[in-house]
Amino acid sequence: MIPCYKYGKVLPTAVNSVLDQPGVDVRVLVIDDCSGDGSADVARSLSAADSRVTVLEHEQNKGHIATYNEGLMDWASADYCALLSADDALTPGALQRATRLLDAHPEVGFVYGRPLHWDGSTPLPPARTEDQGWTVYNGLSWLRRRFALGEGCITSPEVVVRTSLQRRLGAYNPELRHTGDIEMWMRFALHADVGYLKGVDQAYYRVHGQNMSAAYYASVVNDLRQRLAAYTAITERSDNQLPDRLDMDRQVRRVLARDALRRAGRAFDKGRSEIDPVEELVDFAREAFGEVEGLPEWHTLQLRKRLGARRARALSPLVLTAPARRIRQHARVLKWQREGI
């Protein structure tokens, strides 16, 4: 299912990357969300050239969440389905690799691999496509890791889901405009195991100035708030009966509060304390966790404030940020090792 809003120029790359997948039978639905720029004409021409492509056109713009849900809940009917943005693409063999795992493990609800970041240039860069095997994670263990880290590990186009489970668990949450995908994968993990394809690139994720998420993530406070909302949505679900769910909630709140305070401190390091939303980040940390005075990032932030922006910037490479940088680097290595990346 490919939602499209003013991406007609790159839509053929996305559609053809699906149609050219070997070893699987595919249908493609393109929904043009009232682009008004000729994108619908491009979609119709692709449909005319290949009967496997169906096009729906919105008379009014409905937004990305409603468009996603229309395709996934009303149209998808095969055993497996995938949501692919019009400016992304699948790597060769991605669907065959994913469906092979899903066929072999009926307890798995969705499969993902690595995304290959791509600037939109042609030809597409070479991708790692040789099958390296897979790992099946216990869904609840995978879910707990997400709460422990406080961030998603999936961009989205590299995911293939089991359609029957998607229908049972329901649509994307319209209140989570920018973290609905994180919440969705965690929702799946509540009810099914998670498959990971090792050592292969499953999709091209286009990174450019017009990414919907690019402008959004420029506002770091909103990013943190939406991330917290995604985790809270999972904690508060009626079908989440995990005995440690309140502990998980406290854990992720602590992680996000530390992230907010770290970002506030970084503003002093960069000489941007008068520009970046330092106080808003501190307010978020208090709202999310409350006990911020006991966090190590709180104390380093207070030290930066006492030093002042000028001296904090001068001293930060030697005194303030190097230990934190080493800790974060070590944590990333551990994360990659745990997830087989």
Contacts in CASP RR format, 6 or more apart in sequence:
PFRMAT RR
TARGET T0000
AUTHOR 0000-0000-0000
METHOD contacts of the structure
MODEL  1
MIPCYKYGKVLPTAVNSVLDQPGVDVRVLVIDDCSGDGSADVARSLSAAD
SRVTVLEHEQNKGHIATYNEGLMDWASADYCALLSADDALTPGALQRATR
LLDAHPEVGFVYGRPLHWDGSTPLPPARTEDQGWTVYNGLSWLRRRFALG
EGCITSPEVVVRTSLQRRLGAYNPELRHTGDIEMWMRFALHADVGYLKGV
DQAYYRVHGQNMSAAYYASVVNDLRQRLAAYTAITERSDNQLPDRLDMDR
QVRRVLARDALRRAGRAFDKGRSEIDPVEELVDFAREAFGEVEGLPEWHT
LQLRKRLGARRARALSPLVLTAPARRIRQHARVLKWQREGI
1 28 0 8 1.000
1 29 0 8 1.000
1 31 0 8 1.000
1 68 0 8 1.000
1 71 0 8 1.000
1 72 0 8 1.000
1 75 0 8 1.000
1 76 0 8 1.000
1 81 0 8 1.000
1 82 0 8 1.000
1 83 0 8 1.000
1 84 0 8 1.000
2 11 0 8 1.000
2 14 0 8 1.000
2 15 0 8 1.000
2 18 0 8 1.000
2 28 0 8 1.000
2 29 0 8 1.000
2 30 0 8 1.000
2 31 0 8 1.000
2 84 0 8 1.000
2 85 0 8 1.000
2 86 0 8 1.000
3 30 0 8 1.000
3 31 0 8 1.000
3 33 0 8 1.000
3 64 0 8 1.000
3 67 0 8 1.000
3 68 0 8 1.000
3 83 0 8 1.000
3 85 0 8 1.000
3 86 0 8 1.000
4 11 0 8 1.000
4 30 0 8 1.000
4 31 0 8 1.000
4 32 0 8 1.000
4 33 0 8 1.000
4 35 0 8 1.000
4 39 0 8 1.000
4 43 0 8 1.000
4 86 0 8 1.000
5 32 0 8 1.000
5 33 0 8 1.000
5 34 0 8 1.000
5 35 0 8 1.000
5 39 0 8 1.000
5 61 0 8 1.000
5 63 0 8 1.000
5 64 0 8 1.000
5 67 0 8 1.000
5 86 0 8 1.000
6 35 0 8 1.000
6 36 0 8 1.000
6 37 0 8 1.000
6 39 0 8 1.000
7 35 0 8 1.000
7 39 0 8 1.000
7 85 0 8 1.000
7 86 0 8 1.000
7 87 0 8 1.000
8 35 0 8 1.000
8 37 0 8 1.000
8 38 0 8 1.000
8 39 0 8 1.000
8 42 0 8 1.000
8 43 0 8 1.000
8 86 0 8 1.000
9 42 0 8 1.000
10 86 0 8 1.000
10 87 0 8 1.000
10 120 0 8 1.000
10 206 0 8 1.000
11 30 0 8 1.000
11 39 0 8 1.000
11 42 0 8 1.000
11 43 0 8 1.000
11 46 0 8 1.000
11 86 0 8 1.000
12 42 0 8 1.000
12 46 0 8 1.000
13 89 0 8 1.000
13 122 0 8 1.000
13 124 0 8 1.000
14 84 0 8 1.000
14 85 0 8 1.000
14 86 0 8 1.000
14 87 0 8 1.000
14 88 0 8 1.000
14 89 0 8 1.000
15 28 0 8 1.000
15 30 0 8 1.000
15 46 0 8 1.000
15 53 0 8 1.000
17 84 0 8 1.000
17 89 0 8 1.000
17 90 0 8 1.000
17 91 0 8 1.000
17 204 0 8 1.000
18 26 0 8 1.000
18 28 0 8 1.000
18 84 0 8 1.000
18 90 0 8 1.000
18 95 0 8 1.000
19 26 0 8 1.000
19 28 0 8 1.000
19 50 0 8 1.000
19 52 0 8 1.000
19 53 0 8 1.000
20 92 0 8 1.000
21 90 0 8 1.000
21 92 0 8 1.000
21 93 0 8 1.000
21 94 0 8 1.000
21 95 0 8 1.000
21 96 0 8 1.000
22 92 0 8 1.000
22 93 0 8 1.000
22 96 0 8 1.000
23 93 0 8 1.000
23 95 0 8 1.000
23 96 0 8 1.000
24 95 0 8 1.000
24 96 0 8 1.000
24 99 0 8 1.000
25 78 0 8 1.000
26 52 0 8 1.000
26 95 0 8 1.000
27 52 0 8 1.000
27 53 0 8 1.000
27 54 0 8 1.000
27 78 0 8 1.000
28 52 0 8 1.000
28 53 0 8 1.000
28 54 0 8 1.000
29 53 0 8 1.000
29 54 0 8 1.000
29 55 0 8 1.000
29 56 0 8 1.000
29 71 0 8 1.000
29 75 0 8 1.000
29 76 0 8 1.000
30 43 0 8 1.000
30 46 0 8 1.000
30 47 0 8 1.000
30 53 0 8 1.000
30 54 0 8 1.000
30 55 0 8 1.000
30 56 0 8 1.000
30 86 0 8 1.000
31 55 0 8 1.000
31 56 0 8 1.000
31 57 0 8 1.000
31 58 0 8 1.000
31 67 0 8 1.000
31 70 0 8 1.000
31 71 0 8 1.000
32 39 0 8 1.000
32 40 0 8 1.000
32 43 0 8 1.000
32 55 0 8 1.000
32 56 0 8 1.000
32 57 0 8 1.000
32 58 0 8 1.000
33 58 0 8 1.000
33 61 0 8 1.000
33 62 0 8 1.000
33 63 0 8 1.000
33 64 0 8 1.000
33 67 0 8 1.000
34 57 0 8 1.000
34 58 0 8 1.000
34 59 0 8 1.000
34 60 0 8 1.000
34 61 0 8 1.000
34 62 0 8 1.000
39 86 0 8 1.000
40 55 0 8 1.000
40 57 0 8 1.000
43 53 0 8 1.000
43 55 0 8 1.000
43 57 0 8 1.000
44 55 0 8 1.000
46 53 0 8 1.000
46 55 0 8 1.000
47 53 0 8 1.000
47 54 0 8 1.000
47 55 0 8 1.000
54 75 0 8 1.000
56 70 0 8 1.000
58 67 0 8 1.000
62 70 0 8 1.000
64 177 0 8 1.000
64 212 0 8 1.000
65 172 0 8 1.000
65 173 0 8 1.000
65 174 0 8 1.000
65 176 0 8 1.000
65 177 0 8 1.000
65 180 0 8 1.000
66 174 0 8 1.000
68 83 0 8 1.000
68 171 0 8 1.000
68 172 0 8 1.000
69 171 0 8 1.000
69 172 0 8 1.000
72 81 0 8 1.000
72 83 0 8 1.000
72 166 0 8 1.000
72 171 0 8 1.000
72 172 0 8 1.000
73 166 0 8 1.000
73 167 0 8 1.000
73 170 0 8 1.000
73 171 0 8 1.000
76 163 0 8 1.000
76 166 0 8 1.000
77 163 0 8 1.000
78 163 0 8 1.000
79 99 0 8 1.000
79 102 0 8 1.000
79 162 0 8 1.000
79 163 0 8 1.000
79 164 0 8 1.000
80 95 0 8 1.000
80 98 0 8 1.000
80 99 0 8 1.000
80 102 0 8 1.000
80 160 0 8 1.000
80 161 0 8 1.000
80 162 0 8 1.000
80 163 0 8 1.000
81 160 0 8 1.000
81 161 0 8 1.000
81 163 0 8 1.000
81 166 0 8 1.000
82 90 0 8 1.000
82 95 0 8 1.000
82 98 0 8 1.000
82 157 0 8 1.000
82 159 0 8 1.000
82 160 0 8 1.000
82 161 0 8 1.000
83 156 0 8 1.000
83 157 0 8 1.000
83 159 0 8 1.000
84 90 0 8 1.000
84 157 0 8 1.000
84 203 0 8 1.000
85 156 0 8 1.000
85 157 0 8 1.000
85 206 0 8 1.000
87 120 0 8 1.000
87 206 0 8 1.000
87 208 0 8 1.000
87 211 0 8 1.000
88 157 0 8 1.000
88 203 0 8 1.000
88 204 0 8 1.000
88 205 0 8 1.000
88 206 0 8 1.000
89 118 0 8 1.000
89 124 0 8 1.000
89 157 0 8 1.000
89 203 0 8 1.000
89 204 0 8 1.000
89 206 0 8 1.000
90 157 0 8 1.000
90 202 0 8 1.000
90 203 0 8 1.000
90 204 0 8 1.000
91 116 0 8 1.000
91 127 0 8 1.000
91 129 0 8 1.000
91 200 0 8 1.000
91 201 0 8 1.000
91 202 0 8 1.000
91 203 0 8 1.000
91 204 0 8 1.000
92 127 0 8 1.000
92 129 0 8 1.000
93 129 0 8 1.000
94 129 0 8 1.000
94 158 0 8 1.000
94 160 0 8 1.000
94 202 0 8 1.000
94 203 0 8 1.000
95 160 0 8 1.000
97 131 0 8 1.000
97 197 0 8 1.000
97 200 0 8 1.000
97 202 0 8 1.000
98 111 0 8 1.000
98 160 0 8 1.000
98 197 0 8 1.000
98 202 0 8 1.000
99 160 0 8 1.000
101 108 0 8 1.000
101 111 0 8 1.000
101 134 0 8 1.000
101 136 0 8 1.000
101 195 0 8 1.000
101 197 0 8 1.000
102 108 0 8 1.000
102 109 0 8 1.000
102 111 0 8 1.000
102 160 0 8 1.000
102 162 0 8 1.000
105 136 0 8 1.000
105 193 0 8 1.000
105 195 0 8 1.000
107 136 0 8 1.000
107 192 0 8 1.000
107 193 0 8 1.000
108 136 0 8 1.000
108 162 0 8 1.000
108 192 0 8 1.000
108 193 0 8 1.000
108 194 0 8 1.000
108 195 0 8 1.000
109 161 0 8 1.000
109 162 0 8 1.000
109 165 0 8 1.000
109 188 0 8 1.000
109 191 0 8 1.000
109 192 0 8 1.000
109 193 0 8 1.000
109 194 0 8 1.000
109 195 0 8 1.000
110 159 0 8 1.000
110 160 0 8 1.000
110 161 0 8 1.000
110 162 0 8 1.000
110 165 0 8 1.000
110 185 0 8 1.000
110 188 0 8 1.000
110 192 0 8 1.000
110 194 0 8 1.000
110 195 0 8 1.000
111 134 0 8 1.000
111 159 0 8 1.000
111 160 0 8 1.000
111 161 0 8 1.000
111 194 0 8 1.000
111 195 0 8 1.000
111 196 0 8 1.000
111 197 0 8 1.000
112 154 0 8 1.000
112 158 0 8 1.000
112 159 0 8 1.000
112 160 0 8 1.000
112 185 0 8 1.000
112 194 0 8 1.000
112 195 0 8 1.000
112 196 0 8 1.000
112 197 0 8 1.000
112 202 0 8 1.000
113 158 0 8 1.000
113 196 0 8 1.000
113 197 0 8 1.000
113 199 0 8 1.000
113 200 0 8 1.000
113 201 0 8 1.000
113 202 0 8 1.000
114 128 0 8 1.000
114 158 0 8 1.000
114 197 0 8 1.000
114 199 0 8 1.000
114 200 0 8 1.000
114 201 0 8 1.000
114 202 0 8 1.000
114 341 0 8 1.000
115 155 0 8 1.000
115 157 0 8 1.000
115 158 0 8 1.000
115 201 0 8 1.000
115 202 0 8 1.000
115 203 0 8 1.000
115 204 0 8 1.000
115 205 0 8 1.000
116 125 0 8 1.000
116 127 0 8 1.000
116 128 0 8 1.000
116 201 0 8 1.000
116 203 0 8 1.000
116 204 0 8 1.000
116 205 0 8 1.000
117 204 0 8 1.000
117 205 0 8 1.000
117 207 0 8 1.000
118 124 0 8 1.000
118 125 0 8 1.000
118 204 0 8 1.000
118 205 0 8 1.000
118 206 0 8 1.000
118 207 0 8 1.000
119 206 0 8 1.000
119 207 0 8 1.000
119 208 0 8 1.000
120 206 0 8 1.000
120 208 0 8 1.000
124 204 0 8 1.000
125 204 0 8 1.000
127 200 0 8 1.000
127 201 0 8 1.000
127 204 0 8 1.000
128 199 0 8 1.000
128 200 0 8 1.000
128 201 0 8 1.000
129 200 0 8 1.000
129 201 0 8 1.000
130 200 0 8 1.000
131 200 0 8 1.000
132 197 0 8 1.000
132 198 0 8 1.000
132 199 0 8 1.000
132 200 0 8 1.000
133 197 0 8 1.000
133 198 0 8 1.000
134 195 0 8 1.000
134 196 0 8 1.000
134 197 0 8 1.000
134 198 0 8 1.000
135 195 0 8 1.000
135 196 0 8 1.000
135 198 0 8 1.000
135 340 0 8 1.000
136 193 0 8 1.000
136 194 0 8 1.000
136 195 0 8 1.000
136 196 0 8 1.000
137 193 0 8 1.000
137 194 0 8 1.000
137 195 0 8 1.000
137 196 0 8 1.000
138 193 0 8 1.000
139 189 0 8 1.000
139 190 0 8 1.000
139 192 0 8 1.000
139 193 0 8 1.000
139 194 0 8 1.000
140 189 0 8 1.000
140 190 0 8 1.000
140 242 0 8 1.000
142 189 0 8 1.000
142 193 0 8 1.000
142 194 0 8 1.000
143 186 0 8 1.000
143 189 0 8 1.000
143 190 0 8 1.000
143 234 0 8 1.000
144 244 0 8 1.000
144 248 0 8 1.000
145 338 0 8 1.000
145 339 0 8 1.000
146 152 0 8 1.000
146 153 0 8 1.000
146 182 0 8 1.000
146 185 0 8 1.000
146 186 0 8 1.000
146 189 0 8 1.000
146 231 0 8 1.000
147 231 0 8 1.000
147 248 0 8 1.000
147 249 0 8 1.000
147 251 0 8 1.000
147 252 0 8 1.000
147 255 0 8 1.000
148 251 0 8 1.000
148 252 0 8 1.000
148 255 0 8 1.000
149 255 0 8 1.000
149 335 0 8 1.000
150 227 0 8 1.000
150 231 0 8 1.000
150 252 0 8 1.000
150 255 0 8 1.000
150 256 0 8 1.000
150 259 0 8 1.000
151 227 0 8 1.000
152 182 0 8 1.000
152 185 0 8 1.000
153 335 0 8 1.000
153 339 0 8 1.000
154 181 0 8 1.000
154 182 0 8 1.000
154 185 0 8 1.000
155 203 0 8 1.000
155 205 0 8 1.000
156 181 0 8 1.000
156 205 0 8 1.000
157 202 0 8 1.000
157 203 0 8 1.000
157 204 0 8 1.000
157 205 0 8 1.000
158 201 0 8 1.000
158 202 0 8 1.000
158 203 0 8 1.000
158 205 0 8 1.000
159 185 0 8 1.000
161 188 0 8 1.000
162 192 0 8 1.000
165 188 0 8 1.000
165 191 0 8 1.000
165 192 0 8 1.000
168 191 0 8 1.000
169 184 0 8 1.000
169 187 0 8 1.000
169 188 0 8 1.000
169 191 0 8 1.000
172 180 0 8 1.000
172 181 0 8 1.000
172 184 0 8 1.000
173 180 0 8 1.000
173 183 0 8 1.000
173 184 0 8 1.000
173 233 0 8 1.000
175 229 0 8 1.000
175 233 0 8 1.000
176 182 0 8 1.000
176 183 0 8 1.000
176 226 0 8 1.000
176 229 0 8 1.000
176 230 0 8 1.000
176 233 0 8 1.000
177 226 0 8 1.000
178 212 0 8 1.000
178 213 0 8 1.000
178 216 0 8 1.000
178 222 0 8 1.000
178 223 0 8 1.000
178 226 0 8 1.000
179 226 0 8 1.000
179 227 0 8 1.000
179 229 0 8 1.000
179 230 0 8 1.000
180 230 0 8 1.000
182 227 0 8 1.000
182 230 0 8 1.000
183 230 0 8 1.000
183 231 0 8 1.000
183 233 0 8 1.000
183 234 0 8 1.000
185 194 0 8 1.000
186 230 0 8 1.000
186 231 0 8 1.000
186 234 0 8 1.000
187 234 0 8 1.000
187 237 0 8 1.000
188 194 0 8 1.000
190 234 0 8 1.000
190 237 0 8 1.000
190 239 0 8 1.000
190 240 0 8 1.000
191 239 0 8 1.000
196 339 0 8 1.000
196 340 0 8 1.000
198 340 0 8 1.000
199 341 0 8 1.000
207 214 0 8 1.000
208 214 0 8 1.000
216 222 0 8 1.000
216 223 0 8 1.000
217 223 0 8 1.000
220 260 0 8 1.000
220 263 0 8 1.000
220 276 0 8 1.000
220 277 0 8 1.000
220 281 0 8 1.000
221 260 0 8 1.000
221 277 0 8 1.000
221 280 0 8 1.000
221 281 0 8 1.000
221 284 0 8 1.000
224 256 0 8 1.000
224 259 0 8 1.000
224 260 0 8 1.000
224 281 0 8 1.000
224 284 0 8 1.000
224 288 0 8 1.000
225 284 0 8 1.000
227 256 0 8 1.000
228 252 0 8 1.000
228 253 0 8 1.000
228 256 0 8 1.000
228 288 0 8 1.000
231 249 0 8 1.000
231 252 0 8 1.000
232 249 0 8 1.000
234 240 0 8 1.000
235 245 0 8 1.000
235 246 0 8 1.000
235 248 0 8 1.000
235 249 0 8 1.000
242 248 0 8 1.000
250 289 0 8 1.000
253 288 0 8 1.000
253 289 0 8 1.000
254 289 0 8 1.000
254 295 0 8 1.000
256 284 0 8 1.000
256 285 0 8 1.000
256 288 0 8 1.000
256 289 0 8 1.000
257 284 0 8 1.000
257 285 0 8 1.000
257 286 0 8 1.000
257 288 0 8 1.000
257 289 0 8 1.000
257 290 0 8 1.000
257 292 0 8 1.000
257 295 0 8 1.000
258 285 0 8 1.000
258 295 0 8 1.000
258 296 0 8 1.000
258 297 0 8 1.000
260 281 0 8 1.000
260 282 0 8 1.000
260 284 0 8 1.000
260 285 0 8 1.000
260 288 0 8 1.000
261 281 0 8 1.000
261 282 0 8 1.000
261 285 0 8 1.000
261 292 0 8 1.000
261 295 0 8 1.000
261 297 0 8 1.000
261 298 0 8 1.000
261 301 0 8 1.000
262 297 0 8 1.000
262 324 0 8 1.000
263 276 0 8 1.000
263 281 0 8 1.000
264 276 0 8 1.000
264 278 0 8 1.000
264 281 0 8 1.000
264 282 0 8 1.000
264 285 0 8 1.000
264 301 0 8 1.000
265 273 0 8 1.000
265 278 0 8 1.000
265 297 0 8 1.000
265 300 0 8 1.000
265 301 0 8 1.000
265 304 0 8 1.000
265 312 0 8 1.000
266 321 0 8 1.000
267 273 0 8 1.000
267 275 0 8 1.000
267 276 0 8 1.000
267 278 0 8 1.000
268 278 0 8 1.000
268 301 0 8 1.000
268 304 0 8 1.000
268 305 0 8 1.000
268 307 0 8 1.000
268 308 0 8 1.000
268 309 0 8 1.000
268 312 0 8 1.000
268 313 0 8 1.000
268 316 0 8 1.000
269 304 0 8 1.000
269 312 0 8 1.000
269 313 0 8 1.000
269 316 0 8 1.000
269 320 0 8 1.000
269 321 0 8 1.000
270 276 0 8 1.000
270 313 0 8 1.000
271 309 0 8 1.000
271 310 0 8 1.000
271 312 0 8 1.000
271 313 0 8 1.000
273 304 0 8 1.000
273 308 0 8 1.000
273 309 0 8 1.000
273 312 0 8 1.000
274 309 0 8 1.000
282 292 0 8 1.000
282 301 0 8 1.000
285 292 0 8 1.000
285 295 0 8 1.000
285 298 0 8 1.000
286 292 0 8 1.000
289 295 0 8 1.000
292 298 0 8 1.000
300 320 0 8 1.000
300 324 0 8 1.000
303 312 0 8 1.000
303 320 0 8 1.000
304 312 0 8 1.000
304 316 0 8 1.000
304 320 0 8 1.000
305 312 0 8 1.000
307 315 0 8 1.000
312 320 0 8 1.000
END
